Each structure stands twice: as C-alpha cells, then as structure tokens.
C-alpha cells in the first residue's frame, strides 16, 4: 500500500504554507506536489541557511556586523593602545609602497654630509702593524723584507678589484699578484734596479690586454675588466718599490705611514685630521731618521710618504660601505701608494 496521500487528501485539513514572497497554490494537484517537495527537504541545508529570497527586502540593520552572543565590548579606558614599533636604523620611514632600504651613504646625502665612508680605526691599526713589519724587516735584510711585502701586494690586488665592484674576479686578482711576484723576482735578479719594475709593468699591461681581447664578454665589460686588471697589477707591482729603495728609507717611510694612518683615523674633522696626520708623520720621520742615520731629512721623507698614503686612504674611502674593502684596500692602499715616494725621496735624501 502506497504511503503517498491520495489526490486532494489533506490529513491535517491545512493548506500548504507558501514561502515568503510566493503566492499560495490554487491547484490542489500543485499544492500536493509542493507538500511532497517540502516534506522531502524538511532539514536545513546550506542553501536554506545562507540564501535569502531574492524578493525579500534587506535593510541596513540586517547587514550590520553583530558580535557573537555573550560578547561584552570593553570600556574605552580598558583597551590598552599598542605601542608603535621602534624604527629600524637600517630602514627608512614607512611608505605606501613598503619600507625602503637606506644605506649610510644615502642617509649622509639626505643630511647634507659627505657620503664617503672611511675605513676607520681597525683597518688603520692593521696598516700600522703591516708598516711596522715592513720597517723592521727592512732593517733585517732584503729577503726578510719579502715576507711582509708579498702580503702587502696580495692584499692590494684583492682590495682593488673589490673596491671596483668586481668580485670574485679570481683571474684578475691572480694576474695582478703574479705581476707583483714577477717584479719582485726581477728586482732581486737585477740587484734591485728600478727598471725591473717598469719592465714588468709594461709586460703585464700587454698581457692583460691580450687576455681581455680573448674574453667573450660585452665590450663595455671587457674594457672595465681591462682597466681594473691593469690598475690592480700596477699598484701591486709599484708596491715593490720598497724592495728597490734604501733600507733606511723603507724604515723611516713605513713608520711615518703607520703614524699618519693612525692619526687620520682619529675622530676629528677631515681638514684637522689631515694636518695632524702630516705633522705626526714628519715627527715620526725625524725620530726614525735619528735611529737609522738618515737624520733630520727624515721629516721630509716621512711627510712625503704620509701625503701619498693619505691619497691611498682617500681612494679606499667610498660610498658603499663594505668591511671586506675596508680590511683589504683600506689596509693596503696607503702603504702601496707611499712606495714610490719612499724610493724617490730616499734616493734624493741619501
């Protein structure tokens, strides 16, 4: 026996209720079909829970946010204000597009200061230590001088490439250092003749040019690499001037450079620190000259070597701070730049 009600049969004597916004059915058969459908979908479904009738009016109050039941809004004085995050020293103020990284050089430009970042006291202390090693080794003998000199030439080649933004550039560093070693060997073979430095420098410029012509890089990159390679080799080779100079001149000049670089790193205005460095180097030259027999002319040699060293120090100061550059170029360039002055003034004052 079928459980479906007969046509027109209503056991409860009621008409089916219409959904909101719908008209009641006049046709009994249609009403029966509607009743069957509503009995089959008595339970709440996703659609009956979430969908409202299209024709039902929606007011602003119905769409307003209602807090969960049992929620009690705190009093205004009970809501603690979250502290603003501390600004990061390495970043600029917040912007719509995000925080912008601000370097020390950019901050200096914005404040109207010089963007140049100087190496500082620690590289200056290493320069002074290397200078004292050169001075002491020169007093011992030529072959003893080779040990700190080779270290100076290696650091000079590596520091110059990194100073120019080229890293790792192992081939260029190796080529510049090999030129320095070749110059040292030529100096020893030629009884420390300065022509060995000039000859090696010419050969290495030609060698660097040939190697760059064989490169498959862009023309601009090849030219930039050629200039960096030649300059690194030249500075490392020129540092061999300590080997060609008189031993007493090397001792006086290296001590003067050590004192000048330390004085330049003092927290003083740039003009004042330059003057103090030159005066301190002249005084150190007098003192070292008295110990070596060079005498009072040591003041002139010390001041000249210090002037060249300060130029190298300024070259190593640049607007993109890097500890590697400061601890390579910042250490080696003052001593390498002073080598020609030590050789020329030492020969003139001897």
Secondary structure, 3 states (H helix, E strand, C coil): CCCCCCCCCCCCCCCCCCCCCCCCCCCHHHHHHHHHHHHHCCCCCHHHHHCCCCCCCCCHHHHCCCCCCCCCCCCHHHCCCCCCCCCCCCECCCCCCCCCECCHHHHHHHCCCCCCECCCHHHHHHHHHHHHHHHHHHHHCHHHHHHHHHHHHHHHHHHHHHHCCCCCCHHHHHHHHHHHHHHHHHHHHCCCCCHHHHHHHHHHHHHHHHHHHCCCCCHHHHHHHHHHHHHHHHHHHHCCHHHHCCHHHHHHHHHHHHHHHHHHCCCCCHHHHHHHHHHHHHHHHHHHHHHHCCHHHHHHHHHHHHHHHHHHHHHCCECCCCHHHHCCHHHHHHHHHHHHHHHHHHHHHC
